[in-house]
Amino acid sequence: AAARQRKSPGAAPSQVLARVDPRTAMDTIAAEVDRLGPLGPAYFSAVYVAAEVLALPAVPLTASAGYLFGAVEGTAVVLFSATIAAGVSFLIGRSLLRKWVEDIAGESEQFQAIDRAVAAEGFKIILLLRLSPIFPFALSNYFYGLTAVEFGPYLLATLLGFAPGTFLYVYSGEVASVAAGAGAGGAAPP
């Protein structure tokens, strides 16, 4: 009977993530940010970096930054966090996961075309790709690690290219915050 009661060695990460309720996770993050006061943005940043490096969807976190911090501070926190995550993922793609990423990218004609363009015009191509949501942000960071672009220009192009979309998502979170306040009897939106 004891042998039948043994637990499996553990669930795969995808199984664990499938059991996580996104709303509960966001509520927990918001409560922790509030509890930490001035350290809340640092906590939020750490969660954001971890989510991006694990290639989890960051749009809910990006929008929640507006809800939690407002458009200006929220944009700054997300841009800082996303740039750090992009750098970490880029370096992981260039080193630790290089063989795995090469195997995936080697089969993609689209990636090969991007690689040729990046080799010729690294900063400009990365900037333009960041302005366009053609590729998932988190996964593309690993693939860009395989290209010829240098780390510094990559980070700067990522920061600049990510800024407009980040502001829009964060601002939508701030608008939701204002609307929720108005709906709960708070101040009406300006």
N, C-alpha and C positions, 0 to 999 in steps of 0.2 A: 504494500500500500504506500509506503514511503517513497518508493521509486516512482510511482505514478504521480505523486504530488510535487515532484521536482519542477522547478520553473525552468523555462527555456533560458539560455545564456543571455538573452537580451533582445530587444526589438531593434530592427534596422532603423537608422535615422529617419527614413521616409515614413515608417510606420509610427514613430513617435510624433513627427510633425503632423501627420494626418489626424492625430488625436487632439491636437492643440486647437482650442477654440480661439479664432482671431480676435473676437470682441473681448473675451476675457483677458487675452494677452495685452491688448491695447489698454484696457481699463487698468490692468496691473501696472503697466509702464507709466500711465498717466498718474496713478496714485503715488508711485515711487518718485516720479519727477517732482510732484507737489510736496511730498514728505521731505525730500532732500533740500528743498529751498534753493539757495544759490548754487548748490552742486547738481541740481536737477539737469541742467543742460549737459553737463559732463556725463552723467548717467545715460541720458538719452543718446548722446553721441556714441557711447560704448555699445549700446544696444543696436544702434543704426549700423555701425561698422561691422559688428558681428553678423547682422542679418544680410548685409551686402556681400560680405566675404563668403557666407554660406549660400549665396545666390537665392535668398528668399525675397519675395516681392516687397519692395520698399515704398511703394506708392502710399499705402496706408500710414506708414511712419512719416513720410514726407508731409502729407496733408495734416497729420496730427501735430506736427511741429507748429503749424500756424494756429491751431486750436490751443496748444499749450503755451506758446511763447509770443504769438503775434507774427505778423508778416516779416518784419525786419530781423528780429532776433532769431526767429524760426528759420529764415532763409540762411542766415549766417551759420547756424548750428548744422543745418543739413548740408550746406556746401562744404563746410569743414569736414564733416563726417563722411560724406560721399567721396571727397577727394582722398581722404586717408584710406578708405576702403578700396578705392580704385588703385591706389599705390600698392597696398598690400596684395591685392589680387593680381595685379600686374607682375609683381615680383615673384609671387607663388607660381604664376603661369610661366614665368621665364626660368624658374629654377625647379622647385619641388615637383610640380605637376607637368613639366615640360613634355615628357613623352606622351602622356595621356592627352594633353591638349593638341599636340602635333598629330596624333592619330585621328582625332576628330576633325581638326582643321584641314588635314591633308586631303580629305574626301570632299571638301567644299570648294567649288569653283568660285563662289562669292568671296570666301576668305582669301583665296589665292589672288583674286583681283585687288582686294583691299590691301593685301600685303605688298603687291607691286606698287600701288599708289602711295602707300605709307613710306616705302623705301625712297621714293622720289620726293615727296612733299609731306613728311611726317606730321609736323605741327598742324598745318592747314587741313590735312585730311582728317586727323583725329578731331579737331575743332568742328569741322563740318559734320562728321558722324555723330558727335555729341549733341549738336543742334537738332539732329533728326532722330526720331525714335525708331529707326529701322531695326536696330539690334537691341536685345535686352541689355541694359546697363551692366548688371552684375556679371553676367557670363562674358560679355565682350571684354571686360577687363583682363580676364585670363587669356583670351585670344590675342589681345594687343601686346601681351608679354612676349609673344612669338615674333612680332614684327620687328623691323629695323629701327623703329622710333626710339629715341633716347628717353630716359626716365623723366628728366626735368621738363622738356617740352611736352611730353605726354601728360604730366600732371597739370601743367598750366593750361593746355588745350582742354583737358577734362574740366577743370574748374570754370573756365570761361564758357565752354560749350554747354555745360550743365546748368549754368546760372539762370537763363530765361525760363526754362521749364520748371526748375526748382521753385522759382518765385511764384509761378502760376499755381503749382500744387499747394505750396505753403499758404498762399493768399486764400485759396479755396477753403483751407482749414480755418483760417481766421474768420472768413465770412460765415462758415458753419458755426463757429463759436459765438459770433454776434447774433446770428439767427436763433441759436439755442437759448441765448440769454433773453432775447426779445420774446421768444415763445414761452419762456418760463416766468414771464412777468418782469424781466430785466429791462434795461434800457433799449429803446428802439434803435435799429441801425441808422447811421447818419444819412 
